[in-house]
């Protein structure tokens, strides 16, 4: 559910930039392939013709074109076929979107750093960036992309390290986890223009969704100094 929510917000943030109407329910709205082609048009900067008919055949043709475009852009897809998306298979629809996000959001944002460091693992780079950024904060010890983020301190530390004049660290330490998360996401939206892709109540849990957190952190990585 969290992935569905986060990925939907990510798609809609892209659509709002290009003036396209938002999607409501990812699993039904992406079935006919048209919205996916819209998304890829924005990401690739190329015009992708869509079939307008409303039959299953039209939907399959659109989705197969999506898969073709992904293949041409070297996006890795494992065991995802056109029928899976047209049938609204939840797990595989999320899998398809994560592949798109990983390619255009995560790897694209980090490709320069990755080539400088001759490192192909974007997760490792992101983790070391966060660890380095938050090192001066004794209350923060980031070891992963899940449990290390639940108390909200790490998100605030990343922001505070780069923008210390935005808020007082001592004030953040006294807040509750939900307040801290809300604080960080609001500051990032107001001062860095980063969409609130995460909701505090989804992060302040025993095991938050790793992919959603990686996606949000790459948005920060993109606008903050590395």
C-alpha positions in Angstrom: 0.0 0.0 0.0 2.8 2.4 0.9 4.6 1.7 -2.4 1.4 2.2 -4.3 0.9 5.6 -2.6 4.5 6.8 -3.0 4.8 5.7 -6.6 1.5 7.4 -7.4 2.7 10.6 -5.9 5.9 10.3 -7.9 4.0 9.8 -11.2 1.7 12.7 -10.4 4.6 15.0 -9.5 6.0 14.2 -13.0 2.6 14.8 -14.6 2.0 18.1 -12.9 5.3 19.3 -14.4 4.2 18.4 -17.9 0.6 19.6 -17.4 -1.0 16.1 -17.6 -3.9 15.2 -15.4 -3.0 13.1 -12.3 -3.8 9.4 -11.8 -6.0 8.2 -9.0 -5.7 4.5 -8.7 -2.4 3.2 -10.1 -3.6 -0.3 -10.6 -6.5 0.6 -12.8 -5.3 3.8 -14.4 -2.1 2.2 -15.8 -3.8 -0.8 -17.3 -4.4 0.5 -20.8 -0.8 1.6 -21.2 -1.6 5.2 -22.2 -0.6 6.8 -18.9 2.6 4.8 -18.9 3.4 6.1 -22.4 2.7 9.6 -21.2 5.1 9.0 -18.3 7.8 7.7 -20.6 7.3 10.6 -23.0 8.1 12.9 -20.2 11.1 10.9 -19.1 12.6 10.2 -22.5 11.6 13.5 -24.1 10.3 11.7 -27.2 6.8 11.5 -28.6 5.2 8.1 -28.2 2.1 7.4 -30.2 -0.8 5.7 -28.3 -3.6 3.5 -29.5 -6.9 5.2 -28.6 -9.3 2.2 -28.7 -10.6 0.7 -25.5 -10.3 -3.0 -26.2 -7.9 -5.4 -24.6 -5.9 -5.6 -27.8 -5.3 -1.8 -27.8 -4.3 -1.9 -24.2 -1.8 -4.8 -24.9 -0.3 -2.9 -27.9 0.2 0.2 -25.7 1.8 -1.8 -22.8 4.0 -3.7 -25.2 5.2 -0.4 -26.6 6.0 0.6 -23.1 8.1 -2.5 -22.6 9.8 -1.9 -25.9 10.8 1.6 -24.9 12.1 0.4 -21.6 14.1 -2.3 -23.4 15.6 0.3 -25.7 16.6 2.4 -22.7 18.3 -0.6 -21.1 15.8 -0.7 -18.2 16.0 -4.1 -16.5 12.7 -5.9 -16.2 12.5 -9.3 -14.7 9.5 -11.5 -15.7 7.1 -8.7 -16.5 4.9 -9.2 -19.5 2.2 -7.0 -21.1 -0.6 -9.1 -19.9 0.5 -8.7 -16.3 0.0 -4.9 -16.5 -3.2 -5.1 -18.5 -4.6 -7.5 -16.0 -3.7 -5.1 -13.2 -1.3 -7.5 -11.4 -0.4 -5.4 -8.3 3.0 -6.9 -7.6 4.2 -6.7 -11.2 2.8 -3.2 -11.8 4.7 -2.0 -8.8 7.8 -3.9 -10.1 7.5 -2.2 -13.5 7.2 1.2 -11.9 10.1 0.6 -9.5 12.3 -0.3 -12.6 11.3 3.0 -14.2 12.0 5.0 -11.0 15.3 3.2 -10.4 16.4 4.0 -13.9 15.2 7.6 -14.3 15.1 8.8 -10.7 17.8 7.0 -8.9 20.4 6.1 -11.5 20.0 9.2 -13.6 20.4 11.5 -10.6 23.5 9.6 -9.5 25.1 8.7 -12.8 27.9 11.3 -12.6 28.9 10.4 -9.1 28.7 6.7 -10.0 31.1 7.2 -13.0 33.5 9.3 -10.9 33.7 6.7 -8.3 33.5 3.8 -10.8 30.8 2.3 -8.7 27.8 0.7 -10.2 25.7 0.2 -7.1 23.6 3.3 -6.6 22.3 2.1 -3.2 25.8 1.9 -1.8 26.7 5.5 -3.0 23.4 6.9 -1.6 24.0 5.2 1.8 27.6 6.4 2.0 26.5 10.0 1.1 23.9 9.9 3.8 26.3 8.5 6.4 28.9 11.1 5.5 26.3 13.9 5.6 24.9 12.9 9.0 28.2 12.0 10.7 28.4 15.2 12.8 25.0 14.3 14.5 25.6 12.0 17.4 21.9 11.0 17.6 22.0 9.7 14.0 23.5 6.5 12.8 22.2 5.4 9.4 22.8 1.7 8.6 20.1 1.0 6.1 17.1 2.4 4.1 14.5 1.2 6.5 14.7 1.2 10.3 17.4 4.0 10.4 14.7 6.5 9.2 11.8 5.8 11.5 12.5 8.4 14.2 12.8 11.2 11.7 16.2 12.4 12.9 18.2 11.3 9.9 16.0 13.2 7.4 16.3 16.4 9.5 20.1 15.9 9.8 20.5 15.6 6.0 18.7 18.9 5.6 20.3 20.7 8.6 23.9 19.7 7.5 23.4 21.6 4.2 20.9 24.3 5.4 21.8 24.9 9.0 20.0 28.3 9.0 16.6 26.7 8.2 15.9 25.4 11.7 17.4 24.7 15.1 18.6 21.1 15.5 18.0 21.2 19.3 14.3 21.9 18.6 14.0 18.9 16.3 15.6 16.5 18.9 12.8 17.4 21.3 10.0 16.5 18.8 8.2 13.2 18.4 9.1 11.0 15.4 5.9 11.9 13.5 6.6 15.6 14.2 10.2 15.3 13.0 9.2 13.5 9.8 6.5 16.1 9.1 9.1 18.9 9.8 11.7 17.5 7.4 9.2 16.8 4.6 7.7 20.3 4.9 11.1 22.1 5.0 12.2 20.1 2.0 9.1 21.0 0.1 9.2 24.7 1.0 12.9 25.4 0.6 14.1 22.7 -1.9 10.9 22.2 -3.9 10.8 18.4 -3.1 7.4 16.8 -3.3 6.1 15.2 -0.1 6.4 11.7 -1.6 6.3 10.1 1.9 3.8 10.4 4.6 5.1 10.5 8.2 2.8 7.8 9.4 4.2 5.4 6.8 7.8 6.0 7.9 7.3 6.0 11.7 6.6 2.2 11.7 8.6 -0.8 12.7 9.8 -1.5 9.1 9.2 1.3 6.5 9.2 0.6 2.8 12.8 0.6 1.5 12.0 1.6 -2.1 9.9 4.6 -1.1 12.7 5.9 1.2 15.4 5.4 -1.5 13.2 7.3 -3.9 12.7 10.2 -1.6 16.4 10.3 -0.7 17.5 10.5 -4.3 15.2 13.6 -4.6 17.3 15.2 -1.8 20.6 13.9 -3.3 19.6 15.6 -6.6 19.3 19.1 -5.1 21.8 19.1 -2.2 25.6 19.3 -2.7 27.4 16.0 -2.8 
